[in-house]
Amino acid sequence: MVTFTRLIGDLSSDGEVFHAYVTDDWLQGRTTYGGLSACLCVEAARRSFGQFTPLRSAQFLFIGPVAGRVRMWPKLIRRGKSSVIVAVELQGEAGLAAQASLVFAVSRPSKYRYAGLSIPEVAAPADCPDFFGGTWAPDFAPHHFEARQAGGSALISAASDPDFLVWARHRDSDADGSMAALVALADVLPPPALSLVESPAPLSTMTWMLDFLSGEDMEDPGNWRLLRSRAESVRDGYSTQSMAVWSMDGKLLLAGRQHVAVFI
């Protein structure tokens, strides 16, 4: 099994191309865990163009399955006075697997401040049951992440309200507090549409959009994050969901949306 720290540490570059190797323990079904594919795009872009600038917004398009050896091509789209826009292509042996559009931007002085997504009141992680324990779970998840159910619906439970509320963290205690580590963690929950069913069903993420709200102010590595993923619509073979991640002290780290194909 390859830890997150080692996998990211082994990321190498050959000119403008970055290379990584995704081992089987990071797969969900026949493809790389989507959060890891997104994370590799973010890390390749950061090393090329965004070393000193926080990631503010990201859009990911998942095109096809990928595993084993992967390559990333970061391309500078625009460099402004305060922002850098980067596009990344991720390819595997079968061709193009994912595309990312990333916006890095420095902080600017502003007299306005507002926070509209407050952290829900929940029990501490130690007082919550294992989210994946005793149920179906994606192949990669129990190996690389801890997850504790803090509220909402359970997996594969024929629930009426598809809403996951879960404490989660990397099992790799060396995983740092970087944006790449946060991206890898933010997608660890299966789509909440899976709470509606009575038995495992295949799903596939098509698009994922994230807005990062913490800037340079990241929490210490190894801490729990509270993840919320709520389905807003499940119909016609597709599901849309809203997502949010908070630090343990209640700081909103990111908010996002995801569009998922549901094969049942």
C-alpha positions as CSV (number, residue, x, y, z in Angstrom):
1,M,0.0,0.0,0.0
2,V,1.3,3.5,-1.0
3,T,0.6,6.3,1.4
4,F,-0.6,9.7,0.2
5,T,2.6,11.4,1.3
6,R,4.7,8.9,-0.7
7,L,2.5,9.1,-3.8
8,I,2.7,12.9,-3.9
9,G,6.4,12.8,-3.0
10,D,7.1,10.6,-6.0
11,L,5.4,13.0,-8.4
12,S,8.2,13.9,-10.9
13,S,8.5,16.2,-13.9
14,D,10.0,15.8,-17.3
15,G,10.0,19.2,-18.9
16,E,6.4,20.4,-18.8
17,V,5.0,17.0,-18.1
18,F,4.5,15.5,-14.6
19,H,4.4,11.8,-13.9
20,A,2.9,9.7,-11.1
21,Y,2.0,6.0,-10.5
22,V,-1.3,5.2,-9.0
23,T,-1.3,1.8,-7.2
24,D,-4.3,-0.5,-7.0
25,D,-5.0,0.5,-3.4
26,W,-6.1,4.0,-4.7
27,L,-8.7,2.6,-7.1
28,Q,-12.4,2.7,-6.9
29,G,-13.6,0.1,-9.2
30,R,-11.5,0.2,-12.4
31,T,-10.4,3.8,-12.1
32,T,-8.3,6.0,-9.8
33,Y,-10.3,7.6,-6.9
34,G,-11.6,10.9,-8.3
35,G,-10.3,13.0,-5.4
36,L,-6.8,11.7,-6.1
37,S,-7.0,12.5,-9.8
38,A,-8.1,16.0,-8.9
39,C,-5.3,16.3,-6.3
40,L,-2.6,15.3,-8.9
41,C,-3.8,18.0,-11.2
42,V,-3.7,20.5,-8.4
43,E,-0.2,19.5,-7.3
44,A,1.2,19.6,-10.9
45,A,-0.3,23.0,-11.5
46,R,1.0,24.3,-8.1
47,R,4.5,23.2,-8.8
48,S,4.5,24.8,-12.2
49,F,2.7,28.1,-11.7
50,G,1.1,28.5,-8.2
51,Q,3.9,27.8,-5.7
52,F,3.3,31.1,-3.8
53,T,-0.4,31.7,-4.5
54,P,-3.4,30.1,-2.8
55,L,-5.8,28.0,-4.9
56,R,-9.2,29.8,-4.9
57,S,-11.3,27.8,-7.4
58,A,-11.2,24.5,-9.3
59,Q,-13.4,22.7,-11.8
60,F,-12.8,19.1,-12.8
61,L,-14.2,17.1,-15.7
62,F,-13.8,13.3,-15.3
63,I,-13.7,11.8,-18.8
64,G,-12.6,8.2,-18.5
65,P,-11.0,5.6,-16.3
66,V,-7.3,5.8,-15.4
67,A,-4.9,3.7,-13.3
68,G,-1.2,2.9,-13.1
69,R,1.0,5.4,-14.8
70,V,-0.5,8.8,-15.3
71,R,0.8,12.1,-16.8
72,M,-0.3,15.7,-16.2
73,W,0.2,18.7,-18.5
74,P,-0.3,22.0,-16.7
75,K,-0.8,24.9,-19.1
76,L,-0.7,28.6,-18.2
77,I,-3.9,30.3,-19.5
78,R,-3.4,33.7,-18.0
79,R,-1.2,35.5,-15.4
80,G,-2.7,38.7,-14.0
81,K,-1.6,41.1,-11.3
82,S,-3.2,39.0,-8.5
83,S,-4.3,35.7,-10.2
84,V,-3.0,32.8,-12.2
85,I,-5.3,30.6,-14.3
86,V,-4.1,27.1,-15.2
87,A,-5.5,24.3,-17.2
88,V,-4.4,20.7,-16.6
89,E,-4.9,17.5,-18.6
90,L,-4.5,14.1,-16.9
91,Q,-3.8,11.2,-19.2
92,G,-3.4,7.4,-18.6
93,E,-2.4,4.6,-20.9
94,A,-5.9,4.8,-22.5
95,G,-5.7,8.5,-23.2
96,L,-7.3,11.6,-21.7
97,A,-9.0,10.8,-18.3
98,A,-9.5,14.2,-16.6
99,Q,-9.3,18.0,-17.2
100,A,-9.0,20.7,-14.6
101,S,-9.4,24.5,-14.7
102,L,-7.7,26.1,-11.7
103,V,-7.6,29.7,-10.4
104,F,-4.8,30.7,-8.0
105,A,-5.1,34.2,-6.5
106,V,-3.5,36.2,-3.7
107,S,-5.4,37.8,-0.9
108,R,-6.5,41.4,-1.3
109,P,-7.5,44.0,1.4
110,S,-11.3,44.3,1.8
111,K,-13.6,45.9,4.3
112,Y,-16.3,43.3,3.8
113,R,-16.5,39.9,5.5
114,Y,-19.3,37.4,5.5
115,A,-19.6,33.6,6.3
116,G,-22.9,32.0,5.3
117,L,-22.2,28.3,5.9
118,S,-21.8,27.6,9.6
119,I,-20.5,24.3,10.9
120,P,-23.3,22.1,12.1
121,E,-23.3,21.1,15.8
122,V,-22.2,17.5,16.1
123,A,-20.4,15.2,18.5
124,A,-16.6,14.9,18.5
125,P,-15.1,12.3,16.1
126,A,-14.3,9.9,19.0
127,D,-18.0,9.8,19.9
128,C,-19.2,9.0,16.4
129,P,-19.5,5.5,14.8
130,D,-17.4,4.4,11.8
131,F,-19.0,5.6,8.6
132,F,-17.7,2.7,6.5
133,G,-17.8,0.0,9.1
134,G,-19.9,-3.0,8.3
135,T,-21.2,-1.7,5.0
136,W,-20.1,-1.5,1.4
137,A,-17.3,1.1,0.9
138,P,-15.2,2.2,-2.1
139,D,-12.1,0.1,-2.4
140,F,-9.6,2.8,-1.6
141,A,-11.5,4.5,1.3
142,P,-10.9,2.3,4.4
143,H,-7.2,1.9,3.5
144,H,-6.4,5.6,3.3
145,F,-9.0,7.5,5.3
146,E,-10.8,7.4,8.6
147,A,-14.4,8.4,8.6
148,R,-16.9,8.9,11.5
149,Q,-20.6,9.5,10.9
150,A,-21.6,12.7,12.7
151,G,-25.2,12.8,11.5
152,G,-27.3,12.5,8.4
153,S,-28.0,9.3,6.5
154,A,-26.1,6.1,6.5
155,L,-24.7,4.3,3.5
156,I,-27.0,1.8,1.6
157,S,-29.8,2.4,4.1
158,A,-32.9,3.2,1.9
159,A,-32.9,6.6,3.6
160,S,-35.5,9.3,2.6
161,D,-33.0,12.2,3.0
162,P,-29.7,11.8,1.1
163,D,-27.4,13.8,3.3
164,F,-24.0,12.7,4.6
165,L,-22.4,14.4,7.6
166,V,-19.0,12.8,8.4
167,W,-15.8,13.6,10.2
168,A,-12.9,12.4,8.0
169,R,-9.1,12.6,7.9
170,H,-6.1,11.0,6.2
171,R,-4.8,7.8,7.8
172,D,-1.4,8.9,6.7
173,S,-0.3,11.0,9.7
174,D,2.3,12.7,7.5
175,A,-0.2,14.1,5.0
176,D,0.4,17.8,5.2
177,G,-2.0,20.7,5.4
178,S,-1.7,21.6,1.7
179,M,-4.5,22.2,-0.8
180,A,-3.6,19.0,-2.5
181,A,-4.2,17.0,0.7
182,L,-7.5,18.8,1.2
183,V,-8.7,18.1,-2.3
184,A,-7.8,14.4,-1.8
185,L,-9.9,14.3,1.3
186,A,-12.8,16.4,0.1
187,D,-14.1,13.7,-2.3
188,V,-13.8,10.7,0.1
189,L,-17.6,10.4,0.8
190,P,-19.5,8.4,-1.8
191,P,-22.3,10.4,-3.5
192,P,-25.2,10.7,-1.0
193,A,-27.5,9.2,-3.5
194,L,-26.1,5.9,-2.2
195,S,-28.1,6.4,1.0
196,L,-31.3,5.9,-1.0
197,V,-30.6,2.4,-2.2
198,E,-30.8,-1.0,-0.4
199,S,-27.8,-2.6,-2.1
200,P,-24.6,-1.2,-3.7
201,A,-25.1,0.5,-7.0
202,P,-22.6,1.9,-9.5
203,L,-22.1,5.6,-9.7
204,S,-19.6,7.8,-11.6
205,T,-18.7,11.5,-11.0
206,M,-18.9,13.6,-14.1
207,T,-18.0,17.1,-12.9
208,W,-16.7,18.5,-9.6
209,M,-16.5,22.2,-8.7
210,L,-14.8,23.6,-5.7
211,D,-14.3,27.1,-4.1
212,F,-11.5,27.3,-1.5
213,L,-12.3,29.8,1.3
214,S,-9.4,29.4,3.6
215,G,-6.7,31.0,1.5
216,E,-3.3,30.7,3.1
217,D,-4.8,30.0,6.5
218,M,-4.8,26.2,6.5
219,E,-5.1,24.1,9.7
220,D,-2.5,21.8,11.0
221,P,-2.0,18.4,9.3
222,G,-3.6,15.3,10.7
223,N,-6.7,17.0,12.1
224,W,-10.2,15.9,11.4
225,R,-12.4,17.8,9.0
226,L,-16.2,17.8,8.9
227,L,-17.6,16.9,5.5
228,R,-21.1,17.5,4.4
229,S,-22.5,16.1,1.1
230,R,-26.2,16.6,0.3
231,A,-28.1,15.4,-2.8
232,E,-30.3,18.1,-4.1
233,S,-31.8,16.1,-7.0
234,V,-31.7,12.4,-8.0
235,R,-33.6,11.7,-11.2
236,D,-33.2,10.5,-14.8
237,G,-30.0,8.6,-13.9
238,Y,-28.2,11.6,-12.5
239,S,-27.7,13.3,-9.2
240,T,-26.6,16.8,-8.2
241,Q,-25.1,17.5,-4.8
242,S,-23.7,20.3,-2.7
243,M,-20.6,19.9,-0.6
244,A,-18.8,21.6,2.2
245,V,-15.7,21.0,4.4
246,W,-15.0,22.6,7.8
247,S,-12.0,22.5,10.1
248,M,-12.4,21.3,13.7
249,D,-12.5,24.9,14.9
250,G,-15.4,25.7,12.6
251,K,-13.6,27.4,9.8
252,L,-15.2,26.8,6.3
253,L,-12.4,25.4,4.2
254,L,-14.2,24.8,0.9
255,A,-17.7,24.6,-0.7
256,G,-18.5,22.7,-3.9
257,R,-20.9,21.0,-6.2
258,Q,-20.8,17.6,-8.0
259,H,-22.7,16.0,-10.8
260,V,-22.9,12.2,-10.7
261,A,-24.2,9.5,-13.1
262,V,-26.4,6.9,-11.3
263,F,-26.6,3.5,-13.0
264,I,-29.7,2.2,-11.3
